[in-house]
Amino acid sequence: MAAFIRVASVSDIPPGAGKVVTVMGREVGLFNVEGVFRAIDNICPHSFRPIGAVDFDGKVVTCLWHGLSFDVEDGRCLQTAEFCVETYPVRVEDGQVMVSLVR
């Protein structure tokens, strides 16, 4: 069974926003897509640098280093199928957002 770790309150991340959180030592991008929370690995598979959560538009986050864009719902790169990021299960309980690194 996947261990879910509390990383934020629902009120911390309004719809259309994102933030980087730490889950068991790993940086994860956490995004609110129209009330549904999504989590992706925060390391760009192209540059191996943090993607960040600043350049987020609806359901796409763009890496600030080289401009690759990732769909936060499925982790796919919009420019090339060669790169994608890991997605993680998210659930919300009692106003708390929880992420598991186990699929």
CORFEN-V293524 format. One record per pair of residues at least 24 apart in sequence whose ideal C-beta (glycine too) atoms are under 10 Angstrom apart, sorted by the first residue. I is the first residue (numbers start at 0). GAP is how many residues later the second one is. D is the distance in whole Angstrom. If there is no record, write none. Layout:
I,GAP,D + I,GAP,D
//
This chain:
0,99,9 + 0,101,8 + 1,86,9 + 1,87,6 + 1,89,9 + 1,96,10 + 1,97,10 + 1,98,4 + 1,99,8 + 1,100,4 + 1,101,7 + 2,95,9 + 2,96,10 + 2,97,6 + 2,98,8 + 2,99,7 + 3,84,10 + 3,85,8 + 3,86,8 + 3,87,6 + 3,89,8 + 3,92,10 + 3,93,10 + 3,94,4 + 3,95,7 + 3,96,5 + 3,97,10 + 3,98,9 + 4,92,10 + 4,93,6 + 4,94,6 + 4,95,7 + 4,96,8 + 5,87,9 + 5,88,10 + 5,90,5 + 5,91,7 + 5,92,5 + 5,93,9 + 6,30,10 + 6,32,8 + 6,83,9 + 6,89,8 + 6,90,6 + 6,91,7 + 6,92,5 + 7,24,10 + 7,29,9 + 7,84,10 + 7,87,10 + 7,88,8 + 7,89,5 + 7,90,9 + 7,91,9 + 8,83,10 + 8,85,10 + 8,86,6 + 8,87,6 + 8,88,7 + 9,25,9 + 9,27,8 + 9,82,6 + 9,84,9 + 9,85,5 + 9,86,7 + 9,87,6 + 10,84,7 + 10,86,10 + 11,83,10 + 11,84,10 + 11,85,8 + 12,24,7 + 12,40,9 + 12,84,7 + 14,43,10 + 15,40,7 + 15,41,8 + 15,42,7 + 15,43,10 + 16,36,8 + 16,39,7 + 17,33,10 + 17,34,9 + 17,35,4 + 17,36,8 + 17,37,9 + 17,38,4 + 17,43,6 + 17,54,8 + 18,33,10 + 18,34,5 + 18,35,9 + 18,37,9 + 19,30,7 + 19,31,8 + 19,32,7 + 19,33,5 + 19,34,9 + 20,32,9 + 20,76,8 + 20,78,7 + 21,77,10 + 22,65,8 + 22,75,9 + 22,76,5 + 22,77,8 + 22,78,6 + 23,75,9 + 23,76,9 + 23,77,6 + 23,78,10 + 24,76,10 + 25,60,10 + 25,62,9 + 25,73,10 + 25,75,6 + 26,24,9 + 26,25,10 + 27,25,10 + 27,58,9 + 27,59,10 + 27,60,6 + 27,62,9 + 27,71,6 + 27,73,8 + 28,24,5 + 28,27,8 + 28,32,6 + 28,41,9 + 28,43,7 + 28,56,8 + 28,58,10 + 28,59,10 + 29,42,9 + 29,58,9 + 29,60,7 + 29,67,7 + 29,69,7 + 30,25,6 + 30,27,10 + 30,28,8 + 30,29,10 + 30,30,7 + 30,41,5 + 30,42,9 + 30,59,9 + 31,24,9 + 31,40,10 + 31,65,9 + 32,25,7 + 32,26,5 + 32,27,10 + 32,38,10 + 32,39,6 + 32,40,7 + 33,24,8 + 33,25,8 + 34,57,9 + 35,36,10 + 35,37,8 + 35,54,8 + 35,56,9 + 36,35,10 + 36,53,5 + 36,54,8 + 36,55,6 + 36,60,5 + 36,61,9 + 36,62,8 + 37,33,9 + 37,34,4 + 37,35,6 + 37,36,9 + 37,37,9 + 37,49,7 + 37,50,9 + 37,52,6 + 37,61,10 + 38,33,8 + 38,36,10 + 38,47,9 + 38,48,7 + 38,49,4 + 38,50,8 + 38,51,5 + 38,58,9 + 38,59,10 + 38,60,5 + 38,61,9 + 38,62,9 + 39,30,6 + 39,31,9 + 39,32,5 + 39,33,9 + 39,34,9 + 39,35,6 + 39,44,9 + 39,45,5 + 39,46,7 + 39,47,5 + 39,48,7 + 40,29,9 + 40,34,8 + 40,43,10 + 40,44,5 + 40,45,4 + 40,46,8 + 40,47,8 + 40,60,9 + 41,43,8 + 41,44,10 + 42,42,7 + 42,43,9 + 43,24,6 + 43,26,8 + 43,33,9 + 43,39,8 + 43,41,8 + 44,25,9 + 44,30,10 + 44,32,8 + 44,37,8 + 44,38,4 + 44,39,7 + 44,40,6 + 44,41,9 + 45,31,8 + 45,33,9 + 45,34,9 + 45,36,8 + 45,37,5 + 46,36,10 + 50,34,7 + 60,24,9
//
